[in-house]
Every structure is written in C-alpha cells, then in structure tokens.
C-alpha cells in the first residue's frame, strides 16, 4: 500500500468523495452532515491523503487544522473493494503519526451516531479515541458522536 498526499484532481478520488457525500446525506439530516466537499477539502488548512494498492484506490482521509494544537479528522473512507482489509487502520495510523509530527496535541473527530457508523466508531476506539463533548464550532446533535485522542506523550 502506498499513502500519498492527494491533490484531489483524479477521477477515482473524486468519485470516492462523491460516494462519501451521498452516503452521509442518506444517513443523517442535512444539518447533521459535516462532511467536507471537494472545494473545502482543498483548503490550505486541510491535508488530504489517499491510499493505493498499485493503481487501485483503496481509501482516503484528511486532517483539518483547527488551531496550533488541535486538528480534526475528515473524510475517512475505504472503497468497497478494500473494506475489511485494514486499510482504514493503516491510514489512521499514518494520520496520527503526521499529526504528532506536526506538533498537534489533540486529534478530534465527529462521526454519526447511527448504526451505519458502528464500524467507524469501533475503528477510532481501537486506536485510542474516546468520546468527548462537541469541539470547535460543533453543537450537541443526537446524530453526532464526538471523539478525541490526546497526542501528548
């Protein structure tokens, strides 16, 4: 597997992100969908990665800088062909390492509270994330679960 910083110009990554947005909008009310669109993912505060098996896209993920000490995980997604193969864990470990190298002290995320998101919540918990109150500009929402990971040694 090869993890790269992605410029979001490729057709495969754009299709995966579109599928991600479709799924997010199908599982939660519009005001509870916090997925970033392509333009938002290209903002200078976002670092976006894709993971590839030779020439086949396996997944993606990003972090968004919130402030000097905190970043937020965004757009974690594994392609259907690679689900259940540890792709998300590999990418999440890469993102955590990058966040530590950048000097972030905390890595947070928002994910859904619905059954669709059980695998996502299990993945984050497996890597040490714990539930927390809403952070940044988020408000309490019955459709959201907020999680955080302390990156300090």
C-alpha positions as CSV (number, residue, x, y, z in Angstrom):
1,X,0.0,0.0,0.0
2,X,1.2,3.5,-0.8
3,X,-0.2,6.5,1.1
4,X,0.2,9.9,-0.8
5,X,-0.8,13.5,-0.2
6,X,-3.5,13.8,-2.9
7,X,-4.3,16.9,-4.9
8,X,-7.9,15.7,-5.4
9,X,-7.7,16.0,-9.2
10,X,-8.1,12.3,-10.1
11,X,-11.4,10.8,-11.2
12,X,-11.1,7.9,-8.8
13,X,-10.7,10.1,-5.7
14,X,-13.4,12.4,-6.8
15,X,-15.8,9.5,-7.3
16,X,-15.0,8.1,-3.8
17,X,-15.6,11.5,-2.2
18,X,-18.9,11.9,-4.1
19,X,-20.0,8.4,-2.9
20,X,-19.0,9.5,0.7
21,X,-21.2,12.6,0.4
22,X,-24.1,10.6,-0.9
23,X,-23.8,8.1,2.0
24,X,-23.5,10.9,4.6
25,X,-26.6,12.7,3.2
26,X,-28.5,9.4,3.1
27,X,-27.8,8.6,6.8
28,X,-28.4,11.9,8.5
29,X,-30.5,15.1,8.2
30,X,-28.8,17.8,6.2
31,X,-28.0,19.9,9.2
32,X,-26.2,17.0,10.8
33,X,-23.9,16.2,7.8
34,X,-20.5,17.6,8.4
35,X,-18.6,16.0,5.5
36,X,-16.5,18.5,3.5
37,X,-17.0,18.8,-0.2
38,X,-14.2,18.8,-2.8
39,X,-13.6,22.6,-2.6
40,X,-13.5,22.5,1.2
41,X,-11.0,19.6,1.2
42,X,-8.7,21.7,-1.0
43,X,-8.4,24.5,1.6
44,X,-4.9,25.3,2.9
45,X,-5.9,24.1,6.4
46,X,-6.6,20.6,5.1
47,X,-4.1,17.8,4.4
48,X,-5.7,15.1,2.3
49,X,-4.3,11.6,1.7
50,X,-5.3,8.7,-0.5
51,X,-4.1,5.1,-0.1
52,X,-3.4,3.0,-3.2
53,X,-2.7,-0.7,-4.0
54,X,-0.6,-0.2,-7.1
55,X,-3.0,1.7,-9.3
56,X,-6.2,0.9,-7.4
57,X,-7.6,3.5,-4.9
58,X,-8.2,1.8,-1.6
59,X,-9.3,4.8,0.6
60,X,-8.8,8.3,1.8
61,X,-8.6,10.5,4.8
62,X,-7.7,14.0,5.9
63,X,-7.0,16.3,8.8
64,X,-8.1,19.9,9.1
65,X,-6.1,22.3,11.2
66,X,-8.3,23.8,13.9
67,X,-5.6,25.7,15.8
68,X,-1.9,25.4,16.7
69,X,-2.6,22.4,18.9
70,X,-5.7,20.7,17.5
71,X,-6.6,19.0,14.2
72,X,-9.8,17.3,13.1
73,X,-10.0,14.0,11.1
74,X,-12.2,14.4,8.0
75,X,-13.3,12.3,5.1
76,X,-12.1,8.9,6.2
77,X,-13.4,6.4,3.7
78,X,-12.4,2.9,2.4
79,X,-13.5,1.8,-1.1
80,X,-16.0,-1.1,-1.2
81,X,-13.3,-3.4,-2.8
82,X,-11.0,-2.9,0.2
83,X,-13.3,-2.9,3.2
84,X,-12.3,-5.3,5.9
85,X,-8.7,-5.4,4.9
86,X,-7.2,-3.0,7.5
87,X,-7.0,0.0,5.1
88,X,-8.7,2.4,7.5
89,X,-6.4,1.4,10.4
90,X,-3.3,1.8,8.2
91,X,-4.4,5.2,7.1
92,X,-5.5,6.3,10.6
93,X,-2.1,5.3,12.0
94,X,-0.5,7.4,9.2
95,X,-2.7,10.4,10.1
96,X,-1.9,10.1,13.8
97,X,1.8,10.0,13.1
98,X,1.6,13.0,10.8
99,X,-0.4,14.9,13.5
100,X,2.2,14.1,16.1
101,X,5.0,15.2,13.8
102,X,3.2,18.5,13.1
103,X,3.1,19.2,16.9
104,X,-0.6,18.7,17.4
105,X,-1.6,17.8,20.9
106,X,-5.1,16.6,20.2
107,X,-6.8,14.9,17.2
108,X,-10.6,15.1,17.3
109,X,-13.4,14.0,15.0
110,X,-17.2,13.9,14.5
111,X,-18.9,10.8,13.3
112,X,-22.5,9.6,13.1
113,X,-24.4,8.1,16.0
114,X,-26.5,5.8,13.7
115,X,-25.8,2.1,13.2
116,X,-24.1,2.8,9.8
117,X,-21.2,4.3,11.8
118,X,-20.6,1.5,14.2
119,X,-17.5,0.3,12.3
120,X,-16.1,3.8,12.2
121,X,-16.6,4.3,16.0
122,X,-15.0,0.9,16.6
123,X,-12.0,1.8,14.5
124,X,-11.4,5.1,16.3
125,X,-11.9,3.4,19.7
126,X,-9.4,0.7,18.8
127,X,-6.8,3.4,18.1
128,X,-7.4,5.1,21.5
129,X,-10.1,7.8,20.7
130,X,-12.6,8.4,23.4
131,X,-16.0,10.2,23.3
132,X,-15.9,13.8,24.2
133,X,-18.2,16.9,24.1
134,X,-18.6,18.8,20.9
135,X,-15.5,20.8,19.9
136,X,-14.7,23.7,17.6
137,X,-17.9,25.0,16.1
138,X,-19.9,21.8,16.6
139,X,-23.1,21.9,18.7
140,X,-24.7,19.0,20.6
141,X,-26.5,16.8,18.0
142,X,-28.3,13.5,18.5
143,X,-27.0,12.4,15.1
144,X,-23.3,13.0,16.1
145,X,-20.7,11.4,18.3
146,X,-17.6,13.4,19.0
147,X,-14.3,11.7,19.8
148,X,-10.8,12.8,20.6
149,X,-7.3,11.4,21.0
150,X,-4.6,13.0,23.2
151,X,-1.4,13.0,21.3
152,X,0.9,14.1,24.2
153,X,3.4,11.6,25.3
